[in-house]
Amino acid sequence: MRRRLLFLCHRIPYPPEKGEKIRAWHILDHLARRWEVELGCLVDDRADLDHLPALRARCAAVEWRAVPGRAGAALRALLRLRPGLPLTLGWFHDPGLAAWAEAGLAAGRYDAVFAYSSAMAPYAMGRAARRPGLRRLLDMVDVDSEKWRAYAAAARAPMRQVWAREARTLLAFERRAALAFDRTLLVSREEAARFAALAPDCAARLDWVDNGVDLARFDPSRPHPNPYRGGAPAIVFTGTMDYRPNVEAVCWFAAEVMPRLRARGGAAPEFHIVGARPAPAVRALARLPGVHVTGAVPDVRPYLAHAAVAVAPLRIARGIQNKVLEAMAMARPVVASPEAFEGVRAVAGRDLLVAEGAAQTAERVAEVLEGAHPALGRAGRAAVMASHDWAATLRRLDPLLEGAAEAAPVAA
């Protein structure tokens, strides 16, 4: 009989069409090959319930709880706010799911626990979870407190104070959670080192599992219909378009980089923003010359396959950007900001181009459009095949969950 694992996730981990779900799904799918997995998750989009059969086919049990959308979750977080605690915990706390997890832990039903994201750590930090012999792993993924710190630095009052408080209180909780779990994972060596610098008392418990990409799915040899019309060179950005770092990235690129590119003469490129739930600021960009906003699309691969260049000009970025890995896997030239490049196992200038600021970004994109880097796409595909194949990256996970791996050295 296979051992039983409790897998806790703050979003239903299927379908894997956005960053947090991509990593969660591939980890869950990998672990379910060796463990009897019971999944406990939250659902904030009723459309995701259509995918429960896919999860039930992979798991021994699936327990889900519906939670309100963004406005309702924000109100719930405010109502549950306590001194010294971050809003994040109230946002993702569901009493029913907590009771279900606690009952299973108290009954000794599990041999191990895998909590995906710091927001789910409280579900496995009670007395029942501290049973001797129960192995507990926390995949923090990113140092979320650093994201809120970056938000605070760019905000005005009163939100500056709100985000600063969230950064401070969430970091304190992240430290407590890392000390409570047997091992805490992050998405890259760089992200683990950043957390070790912020929480040196946790350094001995930290490790990392790099993000990967589904190389069979993102295969440039597969045919895809061309979604672009008119024949202009296509610049593409992919991502969930109500996520603040993505919104800021495309607004900046459309306002600061596109005019420079269109002023160079020759065939004017067009900028295609591809992703679900575009925020009002993103939808407004469609009024600009040469900018297109698609909204949700059934498959992002055609937009990558036929793009002249993929861009990732994020200024706030945590961990490894799936949009970068997917574009590289599709053998597309990529121009990324230093923030979006961090954690990608590739060589800048050979496998992708890294650019900072509007002038440099425009210059690198123009070089690609003018044919100056003909080998970039092939080199990018080779880089992700070598370092970001899920089958390879997830091999680090098994000994960590078994308790058979020594702590990796994490330099602060």
N, C-alpha and C positions, 0 to 999 in steps of 0.2 A: 504493500500500500504506500502510495506517495505521501510525503509530508504535506501539511496544509499551511498555506500562507495567507495572511490578511493583507490585502492591497488596498490602500486608502488613497483617494484621488479627489482633488477639489473641483475637477470638471470630469464629466463622462469622457473616457479616453478614446472615444471613437465617434465619428470617423477621424482619422489622423490628417486633418486638412489645415491645421494651424499649429504654431510652434509648440505650445505646451502639450497639446494632444499628440503630436508626432512622437515626442520623446516618451510620454507616458504609455502610448500604445505599444511601441516597439519594446519597451522594457517589460510590460505586461505580457505581451506575446512570447517573449523570450523566456520569462520565468514560468509561464504556464506549460512549457514543455517538460519541466522537471518537478513542478509543484502542483498540488491541488489548490487553486487560487480562489479565494472568496473576495470579491470586489465590493467595496463600499465607496460610493461616489455621490457627488451633487450634480444636479441637472438644472441649468438656468435657461435652457432653450428647449421647449417642448418638442421641437422638430428632431432633436437628438434621440428621443425615445424610439424613433423608427429603427435605430441601429442597435437596440437592445439584443435582438437575436444574434447578431455577430458577437457580442460580448458573452452571451450565455453559452454560445458554442465553444468558447475558449475557457470559460470559468466554471468552477463547480457551483458557484452561487453568485448572484448579482443583487446587491441591495442599493437602491438609489432613493434619494429624496429630492423633491423639487424645491428650488429656492427661488426667490423673486429676482427680477431683472435688476439692472444697475440702480435705479432709483429706490426700489424697495430694499435692496441689499444695503444701500447707504443708510437708509432710515434705521434698518435693523442694527447696523453696526453702531450708529449713534446711541440707540436705546440701550445697547449692551456695553457701552463704553465704561471702562473702569480706570481709576487712577493708575498710571504706570503701564497700562496695557495698550497695544496698538489697535487701531480700528480693524486691521486685517483679521484678527481673531473673531470678532463679532460678525464680520462680513461672511465668513465661511463656516460659522458654527451652526449646526443643525442638531437640536436636542434628540430627535428621533434616530438619526444616524449615529450620534454619540452613544445612545443607549444600546443600539444594536451591536456596535463594536465592543462596548464594555461588557455586554452579556457574553459574547463569544470569547473574549479574553478571560473573563472570570471563570468560564466553563473549561478553560484549558484546551480550547478547540484548535489553537494554532501553534505551530512550531516556530514561526517567524512572522515578523511584521515588516511591510515596506510602506512607508508613508511618502507620498509624492507631493512635495512642496512644504514649506515651513507652516503654511496655513493648516495642514492636516496633522501636524505633529501633536497638538493637544489631544486628538482622538486616541493616541497611543502613549500617553504620559501619565495615566492614572495608576492607582495601586495595582489593579489587575494586570497591567502591562509590565509591571516590574517583577513578574514571576521569574525566579531563577531558571535559566536555561532557554528563555525566550529570546531569540535573536531579533534585534530591532535595527533596521536601517532607515535613515531619513535621506531622501533625495531633495536637497534644498534647491537644486538646479542652479539658481542664480542667488546672489546676495541681494535680495529684494530691498533691504533697507538702504542700499546704495542708490537704487533707483529713486526712492523718495527723497534722498538727500540731493540728488541732481535736480529733481523737480523743485525742491525748495530753493535751490540756488538761482533758478531761473524765474521764480514766481514773485509776485508782489503780495503785500499784506492784503487780506488776512491769510491767504492760502499759503504764503511762505511759512507762517507759524504752524499751520495745520500739517503741512508736509514735513517740516522739520521735527515736529513732535512724532509723527509716524516713523520717520527715519530713526530717531533716537530710541523710541520704545520698541520698535520691531527689531532693531539690532540687539537690544537687551534680551528679547525673547529668543532670537536666533541663537544666541550664546547659550541660553538655558536649554534649548532643545538639543543643540549639538552635544552638550554635556550629558543629557539624559539618554540619548540613543547610543548604541554600540559603535556605529560609524555613520558619519554624515558625508554624503556625496555632493559634489558640485559638477557643473557641466564641462569644466576644463581645468587644467592645471593652473592657469592664470586666475580663474575665479576662486579656486581653492586657496591660492596664495593671498589673494585680496582678503578673503575672510580670515585667514590665519593672522594677517597683519592687524585686522580689526579686533580679533578675539584670540589672542595668543594662547590663552588657556585651553582652547579647543583644538589647537593645531595637531596634536597627537591622534585625534579622532577623525581627522579629515582625509578624504580621498576624492577621486574624480572619475567619472565615466564620460568620455567625450561624446558629443552628439554625432549621429551618423546620418546617412541618406540612403534611401531605398534605390540602389543602383539599377535594379532590374526595372523598376517603375520609371525612374528618370534616366531613360536610355535614349541617347540622341539618334540611334539607328532606327528607332521606331518612327513610322510615318505619322504626321499630325497635320490636319488641315490648317491652312494659314488664316488666322483670325483678323489679320490686319488688311485694311483696304487702302488703295491709293498709291502704293508703292514707295512711300516715304520711308527712310530708315527709322526703325522702331526702337525706341529706348523703353525698357520695361522696369517697373517696380512692382513686386508682389508682396502681399501681406494682408493681414486683417486691418481694415482701414478705419476702425474706430479706436485703435490702440494709439495712445498719445505719441510715442516715439515715431511710429510710422506716419502719423498725421504731420508732425513737425518736419519729418524728412522730406515728404513729397511737396509740402508747401514751400519749403526752402528751395528745393531743386527747381520747382516750376517758376519761382519768382527770381531766383538768383542765377541759376545755371542755364536754363532754357533760352533766355534772351541772348546770352553770350553765344550759344551754339547757333541760333537762328541768324545772328548777325555776321557769321563767318562767310556767308555766301555758299553757293552750291545748293545741293538738295537739302532742304530744311528738314531736320529730324522731327519726329513727333514722339511725345512722352505719353506712355500708356500706364495708368495706375490701375492695377488689377487686384481686386480683393473685395471681400464681403464687407457689408455695413459701413460704407464710406461716411465719415462724419460730415456735417454741413460745410466745414472749411474745405474738405476734400472735394465735395460735390461742386463747390463754387469754382474750383480750378478748371472745370470743363469749359468755362467761359473764356479762358485764355487761349490764344492762338497756339495750335499744335499740341494741346493737352486733352487727353481722353480719360474718362473715368468709367470703368466697366461695371463696377459693383460685383456681386457674386458671379462666378463663372463655374460651370460644371467641372472644368479641368484646366489647371493652370499650365499644363505642359505645352499645349500649342502656342501659348503666348511666349513661353521661354524658347521653344524650338525655332520660332521665326523672328526672334528679336535680334537686332544687330548688336545690342549690348544690354546687359542687365546692370542696374545701379542699386547700391545700398548706401545712401548718404546719411545714415543715422548718426545723430549727435548724442543721443542717449541710447546706449545699448548694453545689455547684460548678457554674458555667456556667449554661446555660439549661435550665429544667425542662420536658421534653416534656409532662408531665402538665398543666402550666399552659397550654401552647399548645393542646393537644388539647381541653381543656375550653372554652377561649375560642373555638376554631374551631367547636365544637358549640353556640355561643351560650348557654353556661351561665354564670350568675354565678359568679365565682371569688373566694374569700377566700384570700389567700396571705400568708405571712410575708415580712418584708423580704428574707430570704435567698433564698426561692423566687422573689421578684419580680425579683431582680437579673438584668440582661441582657435582660429582656423589653421589647420596644419598644412600650410602652403607657403610658397616663396613669393613674396611681393615682387612684381616686375617680371616674373616668369609664369606664374600660375594665375594671377589676377593682378589688377592695378589698384594701388592704394593712393587716395588723393584727399587732401585737406583744404577746405576753403573753396569758394566759388570759382575763382580763376583756375586753380589747379584741377578741380573736378572737370570743368568745361574742357580744359586742355587734354586731359586723359581720355575723356569720352570722344572728343574730336579725333584724337589719334586712332582710336579703334575704328571709328566710322570711316576714316581715310585710309584704312588698311595697314596701319603701321605695326600692328601686332598680330600677324596672321596665325601664329602658333598658340595664342593665348587660350583659346577654347579647349584645344586638345590637351594642353598642359594642365588646365584646371580639372578636366575630367580625370586625368591620370593621378592628380594629387588627392582627390577625394577617394578614388579607388584604393589608393595606398594607405590612407589614414582615417577615412570616415565611412567605411563600410560597417553597417550596423552589426553584421556577424562578427566582425573583429572587435569593435569597441565594447560590445556587451559581454565579451569573454572575461573582462575584468570584473564583472558583476558577480559571477558565480562564487568564486572563493570569498568575496566580501560577505555575501549573504550566508555562506557556510561557516564563517568565522575562521577560515583557514588562511587568510591573507594577512600579512603584516601591514601595518600602516605605512603608506607611501610617504616619503619625505616631502613635505610641503614647505617651501621656502617663503617666508613672509616678506 
